[in-house]
Amino acid sequence: MIAAFQQAQARGQIPPTIDIEAVSLITSLLADGLTVRRALQADFDAERDVTAALRVIGRLLRGDINFAPAPDALSPSAKATP
């Protein structure tokens, strides 16, 4: 997936500022979540949920969603706020 996104970025289809590795990870996480929900949720609506996931991925690839964590958010000393 990373290679495909990098090729699209090289062709100018994805802005150069997009973190392709992060988008790839988020895409995989969304797909995993959809797979689990399909297996466990009797009323899973594939058309609705896949469409929503694709919209999120599209917005990530366009740069419409800023998903970069705060600089200290990933440090071991970062504390969750209630």
Residue pairs with C-beta under 8 A, 6 or more apart in sequence:
1 24
1 27
1 28
2 20
2 21
2 24
5 14
5 20
5 23
5 24
5 61
6 20
8 14
8 61
9 15
9 16
9 18
9 20
14 20
14 61
14 62
15 62
15 63
17 63
18 60
18 61
18 63
19 68
22 67
22 68
23 57
23 60
23 61
26 56
26 57
26 60
26 67
27 57
27 60
30 53
30 56
30 57
31 53
34 46
34 49
34 50
34 53
37 44
37 49
38 44
38 46
56 65
59 65
60 67
72 78
